[in-house]
Every structure is written in structure tokens, then in C-alpha cells.
């Protein structure tokens, strides 16, 4: 996807969001920061180890009723997977150098659109919410930190090869379902802690060298702290 197409998608999402804001009772906005634990999955089951990444950006939310609202976020998010089989990314071309394992990090812009359902029986200062919605992701760079095995006389030597750009092995866009929960604190400022699980719904593999030829997606557990007005 070209950058101009990404802008069109974001504008479309926020036009829909703006339509909902027209009927909103209260509007809040601010920033958020947190971390993600992500892995590659096939048939919704992870087949790699989890990778720790950074996430941060901004959000805007609107209360539509006393118990429900809608929110939109624009986040820079690091997702990926650890201990990935390099054959999903590369094609082995040498006999004395073999890639043994790769840690893959996706740098992406993530745009979640969420429905926020307030749990009943709580006051307006501190209350839990249930989060349900979807997310659109645009991946602009992917790096792989590789661990290699070299066949030397009488022993094997494992070493870190360093980071390589493997953006071409992955799709630029993906879609996901999001479910989670949060705790909101309201006063002069609006604070919130969100716990979200992002389930990938689209294939992210486009490596032409992948002889395994399997499709896989990206799942992430994301924790963020929001500070708003």
C-alpha cells in the first residue's frame, strides 16, 4: 500500500468516527504509551516465541450513552515474533553459513477503532470498561536480528549476525480483531489502563523465497496507559 492510500484509509475511519461524535455526550483525547508482547500465529495458535515491543500514540474517545462509547487511536507499534524459523523469511544459499533463528520486528502504524462498554454499578470516577472492535495496520519497515550457525572443524559456532531489512517479505497492511478491558480514572485529568488482545485476521507473509509457503498472521497482547483531558 502506498502512503497516499494509507492516508485515505485513516481519513475514511475518522469520517465514520466523526459521524459518531456528532451524537456524543462527552469527548476526551490525549496520549498513550505502553508495550506489546507479540508472536506469529497460524490458525490462531502461536508457533513462535513472543517479542517485547514499544507502542505509543494518541487517542480520541466519545461517550455515546451513559454506558457505551467509541474510541479511535493512532499508534506507532512494534510487533513481531522471537525465535522465528528463518525459512519463513530467507532462502539458504550457502553451505557453511546457516541461519538458525531470527527475531523479527515489525514497525507499523496501527489504527484501532473500539467500542467501550462501561460496567454497570460503578461511579463515574473509577470504573472498568470492556473493549471490542477492530484494527487496521500499516507496516512500513521490518527488521530481522539473525542468529547463525557456522560449521567449523570439530564444533558449531553460533553468533549474532545483526539486523537486516526484510520489509519485502511481509505485507504492508493487515487487519485484526481487538478485545480487551480497561480501568478508567476520571478527575481533572482522565487516566486509563487498557489491556488489549489483537488477533490477526489476515496473512502477513509475502516472501517469494518461502518454500514452506505457509500463511500466518500476527497476534499481540498490548498494555497501555492513557493520559487525557
C-alpha positions in Angstrom: 0.0 0.0 0.0 1.3 3.4 -0.9 1.4 6.2 1.7 -1.4 8.1 0.0 -3.6 5.1 0.3 -2.9 4.8 4.0 -3.9 8.5 4.4 -7.2 7.7 2.6 -7.9 4.8 4.9 -7.2 6.9 8.0 -9.5 9.7 6.7 -12.2 7.2 6.0 -12.0 5.8 9.5 -12.1 9.2 11.1 -15.1 10.3 9.0 -17.0 7.4 10.4 -15.7 8.3 13.9 -16.7 12.0 13.4 -20.2 10.9 12.5 -20.5 9.2 15.9 -19.0 12.2 17.7 -21.9 14.3 16.4 -24.2 12.3 18.8 -21.6 12.1 21.7 -22.2 13.4 25.2 -18.6 13.8 26.3 -15.3 13.9 24.3 -11.9 13.2 25.6 -8.5 13.0 23.9 -4.8 12.5 24.9 -1.8 10.4 24.6 -0.9 6.8 25.5 2.2 4.7 25.9 2.8 1.1 26.6 4.3 -2.2 25.4 3.3 -5.2 23.4 4.0 -8.9 23.5 3.5 -10.4 20.1 4.0 -13.6 18.1 3.3 -15.1 14.7 0.3 -17.4 14.6 -1.3 -20.0 12.3 -4.9 -20.9 12.7 -4.9 -18.5 15.7 -2.2 -20.6 17.5 1.2 -19.1 18.1 4.1 -21.0 16.6 6.9 -18.6 17.7 8.1 -17.1 20.9 6.8 -13.7 22.0 8.7 -10.4 21.3 8.5 -7.4 23.5 7.9 -4.1 21.7 7.1 -0.4 22.3 3.8 1.2 21.5 2.6 4.8 21.8 0.5 7.5 20.2 -2.8 9.4 20.6 -6.5 8.7 21.0 -9.9 10.3 21.0 -13.0 8.9 22.6 -16.6 9.9 22.8 -19.4 8.8 25.1 -22.5 7.9 23.1 -24.7 6.9 26.0 -24.2 6.6 29.8 -22.8 3.1 29.4 -21.2 3.0 25.9 -18.8 5.0 23.8 -16.4 4.7 20.9 -12.7 5.5 20.6 -10.1 5.7 17.9 -6.3 5.5 18.3 -3.3 6.2 16.0 -0.3 4.3 17.4 3.2 3.6 16.4 3.6 0.0 17.4 6.4 -2.5 17.4 5.1 -6.0 16.9 6.7 -9.2 15.6 8.0 -12.5 16.9 11.0 -14.1 18.5 12.8 -17.4 17.6 11.3 -17.5 14.1 12.4 -20.2 11.6 14.5 -18.2 9.1 13.0 -20.2 6.2 9.9 -18.1 6.6 12.0 -15.1 5.6 15.1 -16.2 3.7 16.3 -18.9 1.3 19.5 -20.6 2.4 22.2 -20.0 -0.3 25.5 -21.1 1.5 26.7 -24.4 2.8 28.9 -23.2 5.6 26.6 -20.5 7.0 23.2 -21.4 8.2 20.6 -19.1 9.7 19.4 -20.8 12.9 16.9 -18.4 14.3 15.5 -14.9 13.7 13.8 -12.2 15.9 11.5 -10.3 13.6 10.3 -6.8 14.5 7.5 -5.0 12.5 7.4 -1.2 12.7 3.8 -0.2 12.0 1.1 2.4 12.3 -1.9 0.8 14.0 -5.4 2.3 14.0 -7.8 0.6 16.4 -11.5 1.5 16.4 -13.1 0.3 19.6 -16.5 0.2 21.3 -16.2 0.9 25.0 -18.8 -0.6 27.3 -18.9 0.6 30.8 -19.5 -2.0 33.5 -22.7 -1.2 35.5 -22.8 -0.5 39.2 -19.7 1.8 39.3 -19.4 5.5 39.9 -18.2 8.0 37.3 -14.7 8.5 38.9 -13.4 4.9 38.7 -15.0 2.3 36.5 -14.0 -0.7 34.4 -14.8 -1.0 30.7 -14.9 -3.8 28.1 -13.3 -3.1 24.8 -14.4 -4.6 21.5 -13.5 -3.6 17.9 -11.0 -3.9 15.1 -7.7 -2.5 13.9 -6.1 -1.6 10.7 -2.3 -1.9 10.5 0.2 -0.3 8.0 3.7 -1.9 8.2 6.4 0.5 6.9 9.5 -1.4 8.0 10.5 -4.9 9.2 13.9 -5.9 10.6 15.3 -9.3 11.5 18.0 -10.0 14.0 19.5 -13.3 12.9 21.4 -15.9 14.8 23.6 -18.1 12.6 25.4 -21.4 12.9 28.8 -21.8 11.2 30.2 -25.2 10.6 33.8 -25.2 11.8 36.2 -28.2 12.3 35.1 -30.2 15.3 32.3 -27.8 16.5 29.5 -25.5 15.6 29.8 -21.7 16.3 26.6 -19.7 16.9 26.8 -16.0 16.6 24.5 -13.0 16.1 24.5 -11.7 12.5 22.9 -8.4 13.3 19.7 -6.7 12.0 18.7 -6.8 8.3 15.9 -5.1 6.5 13.3 -7.8 5.5 10.4 -5.5 4.7 9.8 -7.1 1.3 9.0 -10.4 3.0 5.9 -9.0 4.7 2.6 -7.4 3.6 2.2 -3.7 4.2 -1.3 -3.9 5.5 -3.2 -6.2 7.9 -6.5 -6.4 9.8 -7.2 -7.6 13.2 -10.0 -8.1 15.8 -9.5 -6.5 19.2 -10.9 -7.5 22.6 -9.9 -6.3 26.0 -10.7 -4.5 29.2 -9.6 -1.3 31.0 -9.9 0.7 34.1 -10.8 4.4 33.8 -10.0 7.1 36.4 -11.7 10.5 35.9 -10.9 13.7 37.7 -9.2 16.9 36.4 -7.4 14.6 34.0 -8.6 11.3 32.5 -6.4 8.3 33.2 -6.9 4.8 31.9 -5.1 1.5 31.8 -6.0 -0.8 28.9 -5.3 -4.5 28.3 -6.0 -5.5 24.7 -5.6 -8.6 22.7 -5.1 -8.0 19.0 -5.9 -11.1 16.9 -4.6 -11.0 13.3 -7.2 -11.8 10.7 -5.1 -11.5 7.6 -2.0 -13.1 6.2 1.2 -11.0 6.6 3.6 -13.3 4.7 4.6 -12.5 1.2 8.1 -13.9 1.0 8.7 -15.3 -2.5 11.6 -17.3 -1.1 9.4 -19.1 1.5 9.5 -22.7 0.3 7.3 -23.7 3.3 4.7 -21.4 1.7 2.5 -21.1 4.8 0.3 -18.2 5.6 0.4 -16.7 9.1 -0.8 -13.7 11.0 0.2 -11.6 13.9 -1.2 -11.8 17.4 -0.3 -9.2 20.2 -1.1 -8.6 23.8 -0.9 -4.9 24.4 -0.8 -2.9 27.7 -1.1 0.9 27.5 -1.5 3.8 29.9 -3.6 6.7 28.7 -3.5 10.3 29.9 -6.1 12.7 28.6 -8.1 15.8 29.1 
